[in-house]
Amino acid sequence: MTQNSTYEMVVGLEVHVQLKTRTKAFCRCATSFGDPPNTNVCPVCLGLPGALPVLNDAAVDLAVRAALALGCDVHERSVFARKNYFYPDLPKGYQISQYDKPLASGGQLHIGVQENGSPIAIGITRLHMEEDAGKSLHDRFPGVTAIDLNRAGVPLVEIVSEPDMRSSREAGAYLRTLKQILEYMDVSDVSMEEGSLRVDANVSARRRGDTSLGQKTEVKNMNSFSGVERALELEFARQCAVLAAGGTVEQQTMLWDASMQQVRPARSKEGSHDYRYFPEPDLPSLVISSERIESARRVLPELPAARRTRFEKEYQLGAYDVDVLTSSPALADYFEGVARQHGDAKTAANWVMGEVLAALKSTSQAITHFAVRPKDLADLLNLVRAGTVSHTAGKQIFAVMVRSGDPPAAIASREGLLKVSDDDALRRWLDEVIAENPKEAERFAAGEKKLQGVLIGAVMKKSKGSADPRRLGQLLAERFGT
């Protein structure tokens, strides 16, 4: 992270979040991602003469939920406005947004604690509703920019922070915390890869100790949180160099080039007067009753911070386990399903953080579509706890469950993985292992105790995990008189 003894970084973030609706903000066109270009369009989102917008009520509900989760004051009356500018992918020549009377304002986000123990709180200036523009594709046809208007009119909320962040690390923490809250609220897919979460960063440099803000630039085109952090570092370093040389930072829009790892100027930065805002004449004021707002507040899902606190108390788990298990609402739900049906939260946590996450990574599955259901994993852990299968066999059964989705008892029976405690069978396996590893057996008999694990491990492998390891240890001790 760039450090500068003379200048301090000041960052404010504008985050555009696509709301999780089936249809667009002002028409009934689908919002599905990945459809053929220019197929989800109609006269309204194409801006054809005479087409009138009708507000999507479901988008309002999601926007209110997001605002409440961020501690914002939701205003009973807000106003849509026309934001006028020309881009090839903006068919109307203006964007329906909100300006001086937004849906909500005055929230706050906690992103950690300072070295002195006081919380780091980032203010949220406003949360407003707007529609998305289309998408310009510069790499589809050589020398030609293609336009896909499927995204035009998709409902967004823009979340504008106060310039309260003082490092790229704080900016990254803010974004990760915000993304997690929005995911818990189920208001958006928050996928940067699909464009349902996009970030613009306003950054300036000022002398340490100053309270006034320096001239800012806006950095765009960042498609990952690490990209945001790196872009902020480079732009801050550039501004510091300009100021140190006696120059003046110009207000402009900068583009982040991830492949070149550089920030470069795109155009002079517009001010609000350049957009010629005025109230949208085709839409009335958005009026939300206090009863509707309070009803939305009462049914808010559990926030990530509250869930972490509950997991610590209810399941007696450490901070690391809690952070991993609550990283997404779907993973937290999965863990709770296993823990409540199995009864041993720590064992459930170990398996979810170990075998489950490893399987999800190797198969590229989402937890919501995982073949091993919480009840089936709990049943497997119950078999291991009851001694019906060994821990080793349990892992083998789990691997089959990932591939087939079959219940664990059926796999254990079918694959011959039920624990074998019969002494005759165990002695036969021991005889074979000792015959195959005579030197290790001799050294164990001579008192080299650590080789017990080697011999028992060989039996477990030979038995495909079905041998009872505790009884094997007893039989080995009897055999060699140790």
N, C-alpha and C positions, 0 to 999 in steps of 0.2 A: 504494500500500500504506500502510495506516494506521501512523503512527509515534507513539509515546508515550514521552516521556522518563522518566515516573514508573513506568509499568507495563509488564510483559512478557507477551506472549501465550504460553500453554502449550496445545498441542493434542495430542490423541490421537485416532486414527481407528479406527472399527469398520467393516470392509468385508465385506459379504455377497456371496458369489460363487456363482452357480448352476453346478453341475458339469455337464459336457457328457455326460450320459447320455441314453439313449433312454427310460428309464422312471424312475419316481419312487423316492424313497429307500426306501420300505418296502412298495411294491406294484408291480404291473406296468402301471399307467396311464401313458400317454404324457406326455412333457414338452414336446411341440411347442408353439411359440408361435403365437398367433393363431387357434387353433381356436375354434369356437362355444362360448360360455360354458357351463360345467357339463356338458361332454361327456366330459372326461378324468377321471372320478371313479369310485370304487368304494367298497364298505363300509369298506375300510381307511382311505383318505384322507378319507372322510366321518366317520370316527370312530363307526361304528355298533356297537352292542353285540355282543360276541363276535368281532369282526374282529381278527386278530392281525398285527402288523407282521413283515416279513421283510426284513432289511437287504440292500440292493443292493450286491453285491460290487464291481461296476465303479465305484461311487461311492467306495468305500474306496480303490481303486487310484489314482483321480484325486486324492483328498484327500492321500494319501501323497506323490504326485508333487509337488503344490503345496507341501507342507510341506518336502520336501527341497530344492526349488528356492529356498526362502526361508531356507535354513540352519537350519531348526528341528530339534530332537531329536524324532523320532517315537517315541512310547511303545508298548511292546509290549502294554500293557494300557490300555484306556481304557473309560469307562463312559458309557452313555447315561442321561439323566435327563429327568424331566418338569418342564417350566417352565410353571407354572400361571398363566394370566391369561385374561381374557375379552375377546375382540373378536368382532364379528359374523362376520368372515371366518376364524375359527379354530374349525372345527366341533367338535373334541374338547374344547375348553376348556383345552387345554394343548398345548404344543409339545414334540416330542421333540428334545432338544438334548444338549449335554454341559456339565458344570459344573466340578466340582472335579478331575475326571480327564479332561482333554481329550486329543485325538489327538496333539497336538504342542505344543511350547513352545520358547521361547528362540531365536528366529531374529533376523535382522538384515537391513536393506536399506540400501544406499548410494545416496544421491540427489544426489551432487555433492561439491564441495569448498568449504571456507570461504575467506575472503580470505587467510588465512595458509597455505593449501595443504593443511590437514588435512582428511580426508574427513568428510562429514556422514553419520553412521550412525544409522539409526532402529531401535530395538529392536522386536522383535515378541514380545509377551507370550505369545500362544497362537494356535493354529489348531485349531478344533474343528468337528465335523460337526453338522448339524442339518437339520431339514425346514423348508420355507417355509410361510407361512400363505397363505390365499386373498387375493383382491383386492377391496377395496370401491371401487365406481364411483359417484361422486357426480354425474356429469354426463350419465349415460345417460338418466334419466327425471326430469323436473322435480319437485323436492320429494321425491324418493325416492332412497335409497341402494340400489344393486343389488349383489349379491354374486356373484362368479365364483370358483368353487372349483377351477378347472383347475390353478391354481398350488399349491394345498394339497398338501403332501407332496413337492414338488420338492426334490431334494437340494442342500444348500448347504454351503459352508464359511464360517465367520466368522473373519476375520483381525483380531486386536486388536493395535494397536500400543502401545508405551510412549508416555507423554506427552513425547516427545522433540522435537517440532516447535515452533519458536519464531516462525513467521510463516505467513501464508496461502500465501505462495510455496513454502515448504518442504512444506506440506501438499499443494499441487498437484503438486509434483515427486515426492513419495512416491506419490501415486495414479497418476501417469502411469508411473512406474517399475514399480509393482506390476502395473498392467494389462498392460504389455508383457511382463513375466516370465510371467504367467499365460497370455497369448496364445501365447508361445513354447512353453510347456509343453503347450499344447493341452488344458487342463483345463476351459476355459470359453469361451463366445462373448464374454464381458466386454462386453456391450452395455448401456449405461445406458438406451438408448431402449427396449429390450425388457425391462428390469428384471433382467438377469442379472448386473449389478454395481450394488450400491447402497451408499451411504456414509452413516454417522452420525458426526457429529463431536462430540467432547467438548472444550470450550474453557473456559479460565479465565484470569483476569488476576491477576498477583501483582506486588508491588513489585520493581523491578530489584534484584538482589543477594540476594533471598530464595531459599531452597532448598526451603521447604515449598510444597506445592501450594495454590492458592486453591480456592474453591468453584466447581465446574464446572457448566455447563449442557450439555445434549445437543441438537444441532441436527439436524433431520431434514428430509426432503422435498426433497433436493437432487438434481437430475437431470442435472447436468453438472459437470465439474471446475471450470470457471470459476464456476459457481454455488456450489460449495463454498467457493472462495476468497472470493467476495464475501460470502457469508453469515458466514464467520468474521470478516471485517473488521468487519461491522456489529455482530455480537454482541460482539466484543471492545471496540469503541467504546462500546457500551451499558454493558457491565460497568465499564469505566473511569470512565464518567460516574457510575454508581451509587456506586462506591468513593470517587471524588473528592468526592462530596457527603456522605460519611460514612455511606452506606447499606451494606446487606449483600446480596450476590448470593444469590438463592435457587436451590436445586437444582431444576431443572425442565426439561421437554422443550420446546424451541422449534421452531417450524415456519418454514421458509424460503419466502417468497412471492416467486417470481421475477417475476411481473407487477407487483407493487407495490414490488419491490426492498426488502423489509423482513423482519425476523425478529420473530415474535410468539409469545407463550406459548401452549402447548397444554394442558399438565397438569403437575402435580407429578411429579418424576422418581422412578420406583420404585427401590428398592434390591434387592439379591439376596434379602433375606429376604422381600420382598413376593411373590416368585415361588414360594416354598415348594418349592424344588427337592427332589426325592428320586429315587433310582435307578429307572429305567424297569423295572417288574416283568415286562413282556412281552418284554424283550430281554436276552440274556446280555451279559456284558462282551465288548467287541471285543478279541480277541487277535490280534495280528499278529506272526508269527515274525520273528526277526532276519534270517533268510535271505530272507524276502519283502521286507523293508525294503532290504536290501543289493542284492537283485536289481533293485528299482525305482531305486536310486541309480545302478547301473551303466548303465542304459538311459535316463537322463535326456537329453532333447534338449539341444542346445547353447544355453546361456544368452545373452541379448542382449549382455552385457558381453564374453563370450568371443568372440562373433561379430564384434563391432566390432573387437576386437584382431586377430583373424585377417584381417579385410578390409583393415586398415591394412597388415599385413605381406605378405599373399599378393597383394593387388591393387595395393599402393602407392597407395592413395587417401588424400586428405586427410580431416580430421575432419568437415567439413561433409558431404561426399559419403557418408561412412560412416554418419553419423547419419541421413541421409535414407534410404539404402538398407536400413538395418537397422530402420527404424521399425516394420515388421511382419515376421513370419517369411515370409509369402507373398511380399512384395515382395523380401525378401532372396533367397529361393529363385529367384524369377524372374530377378533380376539375375545370380545365379551361373550359371543355365542359359544366359543370353545370353553372359556373359563367357567361359565355358569353351568354348563352341562357336565363338565368334568369335575369341577369342585376345587381343583388345585391351580390357583392363578399363576404361580411361578412356573410350574411345569408347562402350562398352556402358553405362557409368555415365551419360554425358551423355545418351544417348538414353532410358534408363529414367527419369532424373530430369526430362527435358524432354518429349519426345513422348509417352512412355507415361503418365506421371502426368497430363499435360494431357488425354489421351484418356480416361483413367479418370474424371477430374473432369467432363468434358463429357458423357460417356455414363452417368454414375452406375453404372458397372460395378465389380464387385469384381475384383481381380487374378486370383483363382482362376477366374473365368469370362471372362477377357479373350479376345477373338477372336484376338489376335495371340499365338501361342505363342512361347516363348523360341527354339526352333529356327528359326522363320520370321523372327523379328527378326534373329537371328544371320546367317541366309542373306541378308537384305537388306543388312546391314552388310558382308558379304563382297562383295556386288555393287558397293557403293559403293567399297570399298577396292580392288577389282580394276579399277575404272574402267569397269565394264560399264554402270553408270548414274551420273549426276551426283548430288551431294549434294541439289540441289534436286529432282531427279526422285525421289530416295530418300524425301523427305518426302511427295511426292505418292503414291508407292506405298504408304507406310505408312498414309496416310489411307484408301486403298481397302482395305487389309488390315483396318483397324479395322471397316469396314462389312461386308466380305464374308468375312473369314477365309481368303481365297485365298493361296497361296504367292506370294512376291514376283516370282520369275522369270516366272510366268504372267501376272501383272498388268503387268509391264514390257513383255512382248511384246504383250499384248492392247491396251494403251493407247498403244503407240508411244513408250515412254519409255526404250528402250535408247539409250545414249549415241551420238550422231552425231558421228563424227570426220572424215567425208568433207568435203574442202575445198570441193568444188563446192556442196554443200548449205549449208555454213556461210557461204560467200560470198553465196549468194542471200539468206539471212536477214539478213546484214550490210547488203546493198544495200537491202533493204526498210526496215530500222531507220534507216539513214542518210537515206533519202528521207523518212521520217516525222519525223525529228528533225534537220533541217538545221542549226539554230542550235547545238545541242549538238555536232554533228559538227565544225562550223567552229571552235568554241571548243577542242575537243579537239585539232584539227589545229594550232591556234595555241599549244598547249603547256599547256592546262588538264587536267592528267593525271587529276584526280579524276573527270572525266567518262567515263573508260574504264569504270568500274563501272556508270554509268548506261546506256551503250550495250550493254555485255555483258548487263546485267540485262534490257534490253528484248528482246534476242535470246533469252535463256533463257525469258522469258515467251512469246514467239512460238513457240518450239520446244517448249513445255510441259515445259521442264526437260531436254530430251534433248540439247541442244547441248553439246559439249565446251568448257567455259569456258576451259581453258588454251589450247587451240588457237585459240579465238576471240581471245584476247588477242594471240597471235602474228600472226594475220591482220590484226587491226586495226593493229598496229604496222607491219606491212609496207605496208599500204594508205596510211598517212599518213606513213610514213618517220620514225616517232618512236622 
